[in-house]
Amino acid sequence: MTTISINLLPKKFMKRSGGFSLGKSGLYAILGACGVVLLLGTITVYQLYKMDQLEGQMEIAKARTMQLQKDIMLVDALSDIKVKITNRLEAVERLDRHRGTWVKIMEDMSRNVPEFVWLSRFAEIEEVAVTPPAGDSAAAPAVPASVRMVKPAEVEGFTFTLNALASFMIKMMRSDYFDEVDLVNTEEIEIGEQKAYNFKLSCQVHYLSDEELEQALVEEEPGSESNLN
């Protein structure tokens, strides 16, 4: 006996046979998702590669910075040494230029130091060129006023009596190399069981090298220009 079955339901309600099927739309969606994942993976790998490159460049830059810092420190040290050497050379040049005059100045000062007075320090302050007041010829050496040079200086020392200190100041004022001698301060101290005084004087030191003195005298000599012409 033959049985015939007829399904009258619409197609959308019919049971699908033959398993699960995505169709073309599902396949396209899967392919698109795979493409996106592949693209993101490629971008990630590229970014990681760039980060490795940047880290390497940062390490090189840090190494160069450290080397530059060492070079800068070396340049600064060499510059400091150059300044010190230049200052010493200038000091030696000044001493050599006025060597004879400074010997005379020191000899004159040593002769002016009386008993019960001894010196501990003599220092120049700065070098300036000045013209002394008119009529002040007693306290200055026999050098033309237009070229006379002075150096402010300080003299420090010790004395057992204030009378000896006053005598020392008077002798300096009468010297051809010192003027404007002034007492800056005195301080009473004790040396052992003996009372003494620590003092500081300010003064103007007149100096001129032998060559400069000779040239100045020639320039100041009346009629020197006419003789040269």
Contacts in CASP RR format, 6 or more apart in sequence:
PFRMAT RR
TARGET T0000
AUTHOR 0000-0000-0000
METHOD contacts of the structure
MODEL  1
MTTISINLLPKKFMKRSGGFSLGKSGLYAILGACGVVLLLGTITVYQLYK
MDQLEGQMEIAKARTMQLQKDIMLVDALSDIKVKITNRLEAVERLDRHRG
TWVKIMEDMSRNVPEFVWLSRFAEIEEVAVTPPAGDSAAAPAVPASVRMV
KPAEVEGFTFTLNALASFMIKMMRSDYFDEVDLVNTEEIEIGEQKAYNFK
LSCQVHYLSDEELEQALVEEEPGSESNLN
7 14 0 8 1.000
22 30 0 8 1.000
95 102 0 8 1.000
97 209 0 8 1.000
98 207 0 8 1.000
98 208 0 8 1.000
98 209 0 8 1.000
99 209 0 8 1.000
100 209 0 8 1.000
100 210 0 8 1.000
101 207 0 8 1.000
101 208 0 8 1.000
101 209 0 8 1.000
101 210 0 8 1.000
102 207 0 8 1.000
104 177 0 8 1.000
105 177 0 8 1.000
105 205 0 8 1.000
105 207 0 8 1.000
108 175 0 8 1.000
108 176 0 8 1.000
108 177 0 8 1.000
108 178 0 8 1.000
109 119 0 8 1.000
109 122 0 8 1.000
109 155 0 8 1.000
109 172 0 8 1.000
109 175 0 8 1.000
109 177 0 8 1.000
109 178 0 8 1.000
112 168 0 8 1.000
112 171 0 8 1.000
112 172 0 8 1.000
112 175 0 8 1.000
113 119 0 8 1.000
113 168 0 8 1.000
114 164 0 8 1.000
114 167 0 8 1.000
114 168 0 8 1.000
114 171 0 8 1.000
115 164 0 8 1.000
116 159 0 8 1.000
116 160 0 8 1.000
116 161 0 8 1.000
116 164 0 8 1.000
117 157 0 8 1.000
117 158 0 8 1.000
117 159 0 8 1.000
117 160 0 8 1.000
117 164 0 8 1.000
117 165 0 8 1.000
117 167 0 8 1.000
117 168 0 8 1.000
118 157 0 8 1.000
118 158 0 8 1.000
118 159 0 8 1.000
119 155 0 8 1.000
119 156 0 8 1.000
119 157 0 8 1.000
120 156 0 8 1.000
120 157 0 8 1.000
120 158 0 8 1.000
121 154 0 8 1.000
121 155 0 8 1.000
121 156 0 8 1.000
121 157 0 8 1.000
122 153 0 8 1.000
122 154 0 8 1.000
122 155 0 8 1.000
122 156 0 8 1.000
123 153 0 8 1.000
123 154 0 8 1.000
124 151 0 8 1.000
124 152 0 8 1.000
124 153 0 8 1.000
124 205 0 8 1.000
125 151 0 8 1.000
125 152 0 8 1.000
125 153 0 8 1.000
125 154 0 8 1.000
126 151 0 8 1.000
126 152 0 8 1.000
127 149 0 8 1.000
127 151 0 8 1.000
128 150 0 8 1.000
128 151 0 8 1.000
128 152 0 8 1.000
129 149 0 8 1.000
129 150 0 8 1.000
130 148 0 8 1.000
130 150 0 8 1.000
131 145 0 8 1.000
131 146 0 8 1.000
131 148 0 8 1.000
132 139 0 8 1.000
132 140 0 8 1.000
132 145 0 8 1.000
132 148 0 8 1.000
132 150 0 8 1.000
132 179 0 8 1.000
136 179 0 8 1.000
138 174 0 8 1.000
139 173 0 8 1.000
139 174 0 8 1.000
139 175 0 8 1.000
139 176 0 8 1.000
139 178 0 8 1.000
139 179 0 8 1.000
140 148 0 8 1.000
140 176 0 8 1.000
140 179 0 8 1.000
140 206 0 8 1.000
141 148 0 8 1.000
141 176 0 8 1.000
141 177 0 8 1.000
141 206 0 8 1.000
141 208 0 8 1.000
142 176 0 8 1.000
143 206 0 8 1.000
143 208 0 8 1.000
143 213 0 8 1.000
143 216 0 8 1.000
144 216 0 8 1.000
144 217 0 8 1.000
144 219 0 8 1.000
144 220 0 8 1.000
146 216 0 8 1.000
146 220 0 8 1.000
147 208 0 8 1.000
147 212 0 8 1.000
147 216 0 8 1.000
147 219 0 8 1.000
147 220 0 8 1.000
148 206 0 8 1.000
148 208 0 8 1.000
149 206 0 8 1.000
149 207 0 8 1.000
149 208 0 8 1.000
150 204 0 8 1.000
150 205 0 8 1.000
150 206 0 8 1.000
150 207 0 8 1.000
151 204 0 8 1.000
151 205 0 8 1.000
151 207 0 8 1.000
152 202 0 8 1.000
152 203 0 8 1.000
152 204 0 8 1.000
152 205 0 8 1.000
153 202 0 8 1.000
153 203 0 8 1.000
153 204 0 8 1.000
153 205 0 8 1.000
154 184 0 8 1.000
154 200 0 8 1.000
154 201 0 8 1.000
154 202 0 8 1.000
154 203 0 8 1.000
155 200 0 8 1.000
155 201 0 8 1.000
155 202 0 8 1.000
155 203 0 8 1.000
156 198 0 8 1.000
156 199 0 8 1.000
156 200 0 8 1.000
156 201 0 8 1.000
157 198 0 8 1.000
157 199 0 8 1.000
157 200 0 8 1.000
158 189 0 8 1.000
158 191 0 8 1.000
158 196 0 8 1.000
158 197 0 8 1.000
158 198 0 8 1.000
158 199 0 8 1.000
159 165 0 8 1.000
159 168 0 8 1.000
159 196 0 8 1.000
159 197 0 8 1.000
159 199 0 8 1.000
160 194 0 8 1.000
160 195 0 8 1.000
160 196 0 8 1.000
160 197 0 8 1.000
162 186 0 8 1.000
162 197 0 8 1.000
165 183 0 8 1.000
165 186 0 8 1.000
165 197 0 8 1.000
165 199 0 8 1.000
169 181 0 8 1.000
169 183 0 8 1.000
169 201 0 8 1.000
172 178 0 8 1.000
172 181 0 8 1.000
172 201 0 8 1.000
172 203 0 8 1.000
173 179 0 8 1.000
173 181 0 8 1.000
176 206 0 8 1.000
177 205 0 8 1.000
177 206 0 8 1.000
177 207 0 8 1.000
178 203 0 8 1.000
178 204 0 8 1.000
178 205 0 8 1.000
178 206 0 8 1.000
179 203 0 8 1.000
179 204 0 8 1.000
179 206 0 8 1.000
180 202 0 8 1.000
180 203 0 8 1.000
180 204 0 8 1.000
181 201 0 8 1.000
181 202 0 8 1.000
181 203 0 8 1.000
182 201 0 8 1.000
182 202 0 8 1.000
182 203 0 8 1.000
183 199 0 8 1.000
183 200 0 8 1.000
183 201 0 8 1.000
184 199 0 8 1.000
184 200 0 8 1.000
184 201 0 8 1.000
184 202 0 8 1.000
185 199 0 8 1.000
185 200 0 8 1.000
186 197 0 8 1.000
186 198 0 8 1.000
186 199 0 8 1.000
186 200 0 8 1.000
187 197 0 8 1.000
187 198 0 8 1.000
187 199 0 8 1.000
188 195 0 8 1.000
188 196 0 8 1.000
188 197 0 8 1.000
189 195 0 8 1.000
189 196 0 8 1.000
189 197 0 8 1.000
189 198 0 8 1.000
190 196 0 8 1.000
208 216 0 8 1.000
218 224 0 8 1.000
END
